[in-house]
């Protein structure tokens, strides 16, 4: 089940990034995003899960 959640978050973020044209400006942005992902443990906000 956790693997499915990780996959879902990954796909949602990728689709949003493509839709909004997001890009990484620097390696520091990549590291900051990794810290957020680790901090939330790939959990989606309750709003998304409704």
N, CA, C, O and CB atoms as a CASP TS submission, in Angstrom:
PFRMAT TS
TARGET T0000
AUTHOR 0000-0000-0000
METHOD Language model
MODEL 1
PARENT N/A
ATOM      1  N   UNK     1       0.807  -1.164   0.000  1.00  0.00           N
ATOM      2  CA  UNK     1       0.000   0.000   0.000  1.00  0.00           C
ATOM      3  C   UNK     1       0.874   1.262   0.000  1.00  0.00           C
ATOM      4  O   UNK     1       0.582   2.242  -0.685  1.00  0.00           O
ATOM      5  CB  UNK     1      -0.931  -0.021   1.186  1.00  0.00           C
ATOM      6  N   UNK     2       1.947   1.207   0.783  1.00  0.00           N
ATOM      7  CA  UNK     2       2.834   2.381   0.818  1.00  0.00           C
ATOM      8  C   UNK     2       3.470   2.633  -0.543  1.00  0.00           C
ATOM      9  O   UNK     2       3.633   3.782  -0.952  1.00  0.00           O
ATOM     10  CB  UNK     2       3.930   2.196   1.878  1.00  0.00           C
ATOM     11  N   UNK     3       3.825   1.571  -1.238  1.00  0.00           N
ATOM     12  CA  UNK     3       4.416   1.734  -2.568  1.00  0.00           C
ATOM     13  C   UNK     3       3.425   2.398  -3.518  1.00  0.00           C
ATOM     14  O   UNK     3       3.812   3.212  -4.357  1.00  0.00           O
ATOM     15  CB  UNK     3       4.863   0.373  -3.132  1.00  0.00           C
ATOM     16  N   UNK     4       2.160   2.053  -3.387  1.00  0.00           N
ATOM     17  CA  UNK     4       1.134   2.692  -4.227  1.00  0.00           C
ATOM     18  C   UNK     4       1.012   4.179  -3.910  1.00  0.00           C
ATOM     19  O   UNK     4       0.839   4.997  -4.813  1.00  0.00           O
ATOM     20  CB  UNK     4      -0.229   2.002  -4.032  1.00  0.00           C
ATOM     21  N   UNK     5       1.102   4.528  -2.628  1.00  0.00           N
ATOM     22  CA  UNK     5       1.045   5.936  -2.247  1.00  0.00           C
ATOM     23  C   UNK     5       2.245   6.710  -2.795  1.00  0.00           C
ATOM     24  O   UNK     5       2.093   7.822  -3.302  1.00  0.00           O
ATOM     25  CB  UNK     5       0.985   6.069  -0.724  1.00  0.00           C
ATOM     26  N   UNK     6       3.417   6.131  -2.692  1.00  0.00           N
ATOM     27  CA  UNK     6       4.614   6.783  -3.225  1.00  0.00           C
ATOM     28  C   UNK     6       4.464   6.988  -4.723  1.00  0.00           C
ATOM     29  O   UNK     6       4.772   8.061  -5.243  1.00  0.00           O
ATOM     30  CB  UNK     6       5.881   5.951  -2.920  1.00  0.00           C
ATOM     31  N   UNK     7       3.997   5.975  -5.403  1.00  0.00           N
ATOM     32  CA  UNK     7       3.796   6.065  -6.846  1.00  0.00           C
ATOM     33  C   UNK     7       2.776   7.139  -7.179  1.00  0.00           C
ATOM     34  O   UNK     7       2.982   7.914  -8.113  1.00  0.00           O
ATOM     35  CB  UNK     7       3.346   4.717  -7.412  1.00  0.00           C
ATOM     36  N   UNK     8       1.687   7.201  -6.438  1.00  0.00           N
ATOM     37  CA  UNK     8       0.647   8.201  -6.700  1.00  0.00           C
ATOM     38  C   UNK     8       1.180   9.612  -6.505  1.00  0.00           C
ATOM     39  O   UNK     8       0.938  10.487  -7.336  1.00  0.00           O
ATOM     40  CB  UNK     8      -0.560   7.969  -5.789  1.00  0.00           C
ATOM     41  N   UNK     9       1.901   9.838  -5.419  1.00  0.00           N
ATOM     42  CA  UNK     9       2.463  11.167  -5.173  1.00  0.00           C
ATOM     43  C   UNK     9       3.438  11.545  -6.282  1.00  0.00           C
ATOM     44  O   UNK     9       3.403  12.666  -6.789  1.00  0.00           O
ATOM     45  CB  UNK     9       3.168  11.215  -3.802  1.00  0.00           C
ATOM     46  N   UNK    10       4.286  10.632  -6.648  1.00  0.00           N
ATOM     47  CA  UNK    10       5.257  10.887  -7.706  1.00  0.00           C
ATOM     48  C   UNK    10       4.552  11.281  -8.999  1.00  0.00           C
ATOM     49  O   UNK    10       4.934  12.258  -9.644  1.00  0.00           O
ATOM     50  CB  UNK    10       6.139   9.653  -7.935  1.00  0.00           C
ATOM     51  N   UNK    11       3.534  10.530  -9.375  1.00  0.00           N
ATOM     52  CA  UNK    11       2.816  10.814 -10.617  1.00  0.00           C
ATOM     53  C   UNK    11       2.050  12.125 -10.555  1.00  0.00           C
ATOM     54  O   UNK    11       2.018  12.865 -11.537  1.00  0.00           O
ATOM     55  CB  UNK    11       1.864   9.686 -10.936  1.00  0.00           C
ATOM     56  N   UNK    12       1.434  12.424  -9.424  1.00  0.00           N
ATOM     57  CA  UNK    12       0.703  13.687  -9.282  1.00  0.00           C
ATOM     58  C   UNK    12       1.653  14.875  -9.409  1.00  0.00           C
ATOM     59  O   UNK    12       1.365  15.840 -10.118  1.00  0.00           O
ATOM     60  CB  UNK    12      -0.033  13.738  -7.927  1.00  0.00           C
ATOM     61  N   UNK    13       2.774  14.793  -8.723  1.00  0.00           N
ATOM     62  CA  UNK    13       3.739  15.889  -8.780  1.00  0.00           C
ATOM     63  C   UNK    13       4.295  16.047 -10.188  1.00  0.00           C
ATOM     64  O   UNK    13       4.444  17.171 -10.667  1.00  0.00           O
ATOM     65  CB  UNK    13       4.881  15.653  -7.784  1.00  0.00           C
ATOM     66  N   UNK    14       4.598  14.958 -10.847  1.00  0.00           N
ATOM     67  CA  UNK    14       5.109  15.049 -12.218  1.00  0.00           C
ATOM     68  C   UNK    14       4.089  15.666 -13.164  1.00  0.00           C
ATOM     69  O   UNK    14       4.447  16.485 -14.011  1.00  0.00           O
ATOM     70  CB  UNK    14       5.507  13.671 -12.722  1.00  0.00           C
ATOM     71  N   UNK    15       2.825  15.281 -13.030  1.00  0.00           N
ATOM     72  CA  UNK    15       1.788  15.853 -13.889  1.00  0.00           C
ATOM     73  C   UNK    15       1.602  17.343 -13.624  1.00  0.00           C
ATOM     74  O   UNK    15       1.429  18.126 -14.558  1.00  0.00           O
ATOM     75  CB  UNK    15       0.464  15.118 -13.682  1.00  0.00           C
ATOM     76  N   UNK    16       1.637  17.737 -12.345  1.00  0.00           N
ATOM     77  CA  UNK    16       1.534  19.160 -12.024  1.00  0.00           C
ATOM     78  C   UNK    16       2.733  19.934 -12.578  1.00  0.00           C
ATOM     79  O   UNK    16       2.579  21.023 -13.132  1.00  0.00           O
ATOM     80  CB  UNK    16       1.432  19.359 -10.500  1.00  0.00           C
ATOM     81  N   UNK    17       3.921  19.361 -12.423  1.00  0.00           N
ATOM     82  CA  UNK    17       5.124  20.022 -12.931  1.00  0.00           C
ATOM     83  C   UNK    17       5.042  20.219 -14.438  1.00  0.00           C
ATOM     84  O   UNK    17       5.401  21.281 -14.947  1.00  0.00           O
ATOM     85  CB  UNK    17       6.373  19.210 -12.575  1.00  0.00           C
ATOM     86  N   UNK    18       4.579  19.214 -15.144  1.00  0.00           N
ATOM     87  CA  UNK    18       4.444  19.337 -16.596  1.00  0.00           C
ATOM     88  C   UNK    18       3.372  20.353 -16.970  1.00  0.00           C
ATOM     89  O   UNK    18       3.569  21.150 -17.886  1.00  0.00           O
ATOM     90  CB  UNK    18       4.114  17.980 -17.215  1.00  0.00           C
ATOM     91  N   UNK    19       2.242  20.332 -16.272  1.00  0.00           N
ATOM     92  CA  UNK    19       1.136  21.227 -16.586  1.00  0.00           C
ATOM     93  C   UNK    19       1.498  22.695 -16.348  1.00  0.00           C
ATOM     94  O   UNK    19       1.101  23.570 -17.118  1.00  0.00           O
ATOM     95  CB  UNK    19      -0.081  20.853 -15.758  1.00  0.00           C
ATOM     96  N   UNK    20       2.254  22.960 -15.277  1.00  0.00           N
ATOM     97  CA  UNK    20       2.596  24.339 -14.937  1.00  0.00           C
ATOM     98  C   UNK    20       3.969  24.769 -15.441  1.00  0.00           C
ATOM     99  O   UNK    20       4.374  25.915 -15.242  1.00  0.00           O
ATOM    100  CB  UNK    20       2.537  24.519 -13.453  1.00  0.00           C
ATOM    101  N   UNK    21       4.677  23.867 -16.084  1.00  0.00           N
ATOM    102  CA  UNK    21       5.991  24.206 -16.636  1.00  0.00           C
ATOM    103  C   UNK    21       7.051  24.447 -15.578  1.00  0.00           C
ATOM    104  O   UNK    21       7.960  25.252 -15.779  1.00  0.00           O
ATOM    105  CB  UNK    21       5.878  25.420 -17.497  1.00  0.00           C
ATOM    106  N   UNK    22       6.942  23.749 -14.439  1.00  0.00           N
ATOM    107  CA  UNK    22       7.918  23.914 -13.372  1.00  0.00           C
ATOM    108  C   UNK    22       9.258  23.327 -13.794  1.00  0.00           C
ATOM    109  O   UNK    22       9.324  22.375 -14.572  1.00  0.00           O
ATOM    110  CB  UNK    22       7.423  23.251 -12.076  1.00  0.00           C
ATOM    111  N   UNK    23      10.315  23.913 -13.267  1.00  0.00           N
ATOM    112  CA  UNK    23      11.647  23.355 -13.502  1.00  0.00           C
ATOM    113  C   UNK    23      12.511  23.634 -12.271  1.00  0.00           C
ATOM    114  O   UNK    23      12.199  24.510 -11.465  1.00  0.00           O
ATOM    115  CB  UNK    23      12.297  23.959 -14.798  1.00  0.00           C
ATOM    116  N   UNK    24      13.584  22.887 -12.143  1.00  0.00           N
ATOM    117  CA  UNK    24      14.508  23.083 -11.035  1.00  0.00           C
ATOM    118  C   UNK    24      15.477  24.187 -11.422  1.00  0.00           C
ATOM    119  O   UNK    24      16.123  24.120 -12.468  1.00  0.00           O
ATOM    120  CB  UNK    24      15.266  21.765 -10.680  1.00  0.00           C
ATOM    121  N   UNK    25      15.577  25.209 -10.569  1.00  0.00           N
ATOM    122  CA  UNK    25      16.501  26.299 -10.841  1.00  0.00           C
ATOM    123  C   UNK    25      17.919  25.976 -10.401  1.00  0.00           C
ATOM    124  O   UNK    25      18.891  26.488 -10.957  1.00  0.00           O
ATOM    125  CB  UNK    25      16.032  27.556 -10.159  1.00  0.00           C
ATOM    126  N   UNK    26      18.021  25.115  -9.389  1.00  0.00           N
ATOM    127  CA  UNK    26      19.351  24.799  -8.877  1.00  0.00           C
ATOM    128  C   UNK    26      19.302  23.475  -8.117  1.00  0.00           C
ATOM    129  O   UNK    26      18.231  22.932  -7.845  1.00  0.00           O
ATOM    130  CB  UNK    26      19.877  25.937  -7.962  1.00  0.00           C
ATOM    131  N   UNK    27      20.468  22.983  -7.787  1.00  0.00           N
ATOM    132  CA  UNK    27      20.554  21.762  -6.985  1.00  0.00           C
ATOM    133  C   UNK    27      19.982  21.981  -5.583  1.00  0.00           C
ATOM    134  O   UNK    27      19.496  21.040  -4.955  1.00  0.00           O
ATOM    135  CB  UNK    27      22.011  21.288  -6.891  1.00  0.00           C
ATOM    136  N   UNK    28      20.040  23.222  -5.095  1.00  0.00           N
ATOM    137  CA  UNK    28      19.479  23.514  -3.772  1.00  0.00           C
ATOM    138  C   UNK    28      17.970  23.303  -3.768  1.00  0.00           C
ATOM    139  O   UNK    28      17.421  22.845  -2.766  1.00  0.00           O
ATOM    140  CB  UNK    28      19.813  24.957  -3.348  1.00  0.00           C
ATOM    141  N   UNK    29      17.295  23.623  -4.853  1.00  0.00           N
ATOM    142  CA  UNK    29      15.855  23.364  -4.940  1.00  0.00           C
ATOM    143  C   UNK    29      15.560  21.869  -4.901  1.00  0.00           C
ATOM    144  O   UNK    29      14.576  21.442  -4.298  1.00  0.00           O
ATOM    145  CB  UNK    29      15.277  23.977  -6.220  1.00  0.00           C
ATOM    146  N   UNK    30      16.398  21.089  -5.534  1.00  0.00           N
ATOM    147  CA  UNK    30      16.221  19.635  -5.513  1.00  0.00           C
ATOM    148  C   UNK    30      16.382  19.117  -4.086  1.00  0.00           C
ATOM    149  O   UNK    30      15.594  18.285  -3.636  1.00  0.00           O
ATOM    150  CB  UNK    30      17.236  18.941  -6.463  1.00  0.00           C
ATOM    151  N   UNK    31      17.392  19.599  -3.379  1.00  0.00           N
ATOM    152  CA  UNK    31      17.615  19.164  -1.998  1.00  0.00           C
ATOM    153  C   UNK    31      16.470  19.610  -1.082  1.00  0.00           C
ATOM    154  O   UNK    31      16.056  18.863  -0.196  1.00  0.00           O
ATOM    155  CB  UNK    31      18.953  19.715  -1.475  1.00  0.00           C
ATOM    156  N   UNK    32      15.961  20.821  -1.296  1.00  0.00           N
ATOM    157  CA  UNK    32      14.842  21.310  -0.476  1.00  0.00           C
ATOM    158  C   UNK    32      13.605  20.441  -0.701  1.00  0.00           C
ATOM    159  O   UNK    32      12.911  20.093   0.254  1.00  0.00           O
ATOM    160  CB  UNK    32      14.523  22.795  -0.807  1.00  0.00           C
ATOM    161  N   UNK    33      13.330  20.093  -1.941  1.00  0.00           N
ATOM    162  CA  UNK    33      12.183  19.233  -2.242  1.00  0.00           C
ATOM    163  C   UNK    33      12.353  17.863  -1.595  1.00  0.00           C
ATOM    164  O   UNK    33      11.388  17.304  -1.073  1.00  0.00           O
ATOM    165  CB  UNK    33      12.005  19.083  -3.764  1.00  0.00           C
ATOM    166  N   UNK    34      13.551  17.323  -1.621  1.00  0.00           N
ATOM    167  CA  UNK    34      13.814  16.021  -1.006  1.00  0.00           C
ATOM    168  C   UNK    34      13.565  16.080   0.499  1.00  0.00           C
ATOM    169  O   UNK    34      13.034  15.132   1.077  1.00  0.00           O
ATOM    170  CB  UNK    34      15.261  15.568  -1.291  1.00  0.00           C
ATOM    171  N   UNK    35      13.948  17.194   1.140  1.00  0.00           N
ATOM    172  CA  UNK    35      13.705  17.331   2.586  1.00  0.00           C
ATOM    173  C   UNK    35      12.202  17.364   2.877  1.00  0.00           C
ATOM    174  O   UNK    35      11.750  16.770   3.856  1.00  0.00           O
ATOM    175  CB  UNK    35      14.384  18.615   3.136  1.00  0.00           C
ATOM    176  N   UNK    36      11.432  18.048   2.044  1.00  0.00           N
ATOM    177  CA  UNK    36       9.980  18.104   2.247  1.00  0.00           C
ATOM    178  C   UNK    36       9.369  16.716   2.087  1.00  0.00           C
ATOM    179  O   UNK    36       8.529  16.303   2.886  1.00  0.00           O
ATOM    180  CB  UNK    36       9.327  19.094   1.256  1.00  0.00           C
ATOM    181  N   UNK    37       9.789  16.011   1.063  1.00  0.00           N
ATOM    182  CA  UNK    37       9.256  14.668   0.825  1.00  0.00           C
ATOM    183  C   UNK    37       9.594  13.756   1.996  1.00  0.00           C
ATOM    184  O   UNK    37       8.743  12.989   2.447  1.00  0.00           O
ATOM    185  CB  UNK    37       9.814  14.082  -0.491  1.00  0.00           C
ATOM    186  N   UNK    38      10.810  13.829   2.486  1.00  0.00           N
ATOM    187  CA  UNK    38      11.190  13.002   3.633  1.00  0.00           C
ATOM    188  C   UNK    38      10.399  13.394   4.872  1.00  0.00           C
ATOM    189  O   UNK    38      10.019  12.532   5.666  1.00  0.00           O
ATOM    190  CB  UNK    38      12.693  13.125   3.908  1.00  0.00           C
ATOM    191  N   UNK    39      10.152  14.669   5.040  1.00  0.00           N
ATOM    192  CA  UNK    39       9.429  15.137   6.216  1.00  0.00           C
ATOM    193  C   UNK    39       7.974  14.711   6.231  1.00  0.00           C
ATOM    194  O   UNK    39       7.411  14.444   7.292  1.00  0.00           O
ATOM    195  CB  UNK    39       9.509  16.623   6.299  1.00  0.00           C
ATOM    196  N   UNK    40       7.367  14.648   5.062  1.00  0.00           N
ATOM    197  CA  UNK    40       5.954  14.252   4.987  1.00  0.00           C
ATOM    198  C   UNK    40       5.795  12.749   4.800  1.00  0.00           C
ATOM    199  O   UNK    40       4.686  12.218   4.862  1.00  0.00           O
ATOM    200  CB  UNK    40       5.260  14.986   3.846  1.00  0.00           C
ATOM    201  N   UNK    41       6.899  12.083   4.574  1.00  0.00           N
ATOM    202  CA  UNK    41       6.895  10.632   4.339  1.00  0.00           C
ATOM    203  C   UNK    41       5.922  10.238   3.242  1.00  0.00           C
ATOM    204  O   UNK    41       5.229   9.226   3.342  1.00  0.00           O
ATOM    205  CB  UNK    41       6.545   9.889   5.620  1.00  0.00           C
ATOM    206  N   UNK    42       5.879  11.044   2.201  1.00  0.00           N
ATOM    207  CA  UNK    42       5.052  10.796   1.017  1.00  0.00           C
ATOM    208  C   UNK    42       3.551  10.802   1.308  1.00  0.00           C
ATOM    209  O   UNK    42       2.761  10.342   0.484  1.00  0.00           O
ATOM    210  CB  UNK    42       5.432   9.475   0.406  1.00  0.00           C
ATOM    211  N   UNK    43       3.150  11.321   2.477  1.00  0.00           N
ATOM    212  CA  UNK    43       1.726  11.364   2.790  1.00  0.00           C
ATOM    213  C   UNK    43       1.079  12.539   2.076  1.00  0.00           C
ATOM    214  O   UNK    43       1.609  13.650   2.072  1.00  0.00           O
ATOM    215  CB  UNK    43       1.499  11.465   4.312  1.00  0.00           C
ATOM    216  N   UNK    44      -0.063  12.281   1.479  1.00  0.00           N
ATOM    217  CA  UNK    44      -0.812  13.345   0.814  1.00  0.00           C
ATOM    218  C   UNK    44      -1.640  14.095   1.840  1.00  0.00           C
ATOM    219  O   UNK    44      -2.072  13.508   2.832  1.00  0.00           O
ATOM    220  CB  UNK    44      -1.716  12.775  -0.304  1.00  0.00           C
ATOM    221  N   UNK    45      -1.868  15.380   1.620  1.00  0.00           N
ATOM    222  CA  UNK    45      -2.770  16.110   2.514  1.00  0.00           C
ATOM    223  C   UNK    45      -4.169  15.543   2.452  1.00  0.00           C
ATOM    224  O   UNK    45      -4.575  15.021   1.414  1.00  0.00           O
ATOM    225  CB  UNK    45      -2.794  17.592   2.162  1.00  0.00           C
ATOM    226  N   UNK    46      -4.921  15.633   3.545  1.00  0.00           N
ATOM    227  CA  UNK    46      -6.271  15.102   3.594  1.00  0.00           C
ATOM    228  C   UNK    46      -7.169  15.637   2.497  1.00  0.00           C
ATOM    229  O   UNK    46      -8.062  14.934   2.024  1.00  0.00           O
ATOM    230  CB  UNK    46      -6.876  15.398   4.914  1.00  0.00           C
ATOM    231  N   UNK    47      -6.940  16.878   2.090  1.00  0.00           N
ATOM    232  CA  UNK    47      -7.740  17.482   1.028  1.00  0.00           C
ATOM    233  C   UNK    47      -7.620  16.702  -0.276  1.00  0.00           C
ATOM    234  O   UNK    47      -8.605  16.551  -0.999  1.00  0.00           O
ATOM    235  CB  UNK    47      -7.317  18.929   0.807  1.00  0.00           C
ATOM    236  N   UNK    48      -6.446  16.216  -0.575  1.00  0.00           N
ATOM    237  CA  UNK    48      -6.215  15.470  -1.813  1.00  0.00           C
ATOM    238  C   UNK    48      -6.872  14.092  -1.765  1.00  0.00           C
ATOM    239  O   UNK    48      -7.286  13.564  -2.797  1.00  0.00           O
ATOM    240  CB  UNK    48      -4.713  15.324  -2.071  1.00  0.00           C
ATOM    241  N   UNK    49      -6.967  13.518  -0.585  1.00  0.00           N
ATOM    242  CA  UNK    49      -7.471  12.155  -0.440  1.00  0.00           C
ATOM    243  C   UNK    49      -8.999  12.073  -0.391  1.00  0.00           C
ATOM    244  O   UNK    49      -9.554  10.975  -0.359  1.00  0.00           O
ATOM    245  CB  UNK    49      -6.900  11.538   0.804  1.00  0.00           C
ATOM    246  N   UNK    50      -9.674  13.204  -0.384  1.00  0.00           N
ATOM    247  CA  UNK    50     -11.139  13.188  -0.317  1.00  0.00           C
ATOM    248  C   UNK    50     -11.755  12.754  -1.608  1.00  0.00           C
ATOM    249  O   UNK    50     -12.980  12.688  -1.716  1.00  0.00           O
ATOM    250  CB  UNK    50     -11.666  14.540   0.056  1.00  0.00           C
TER
END
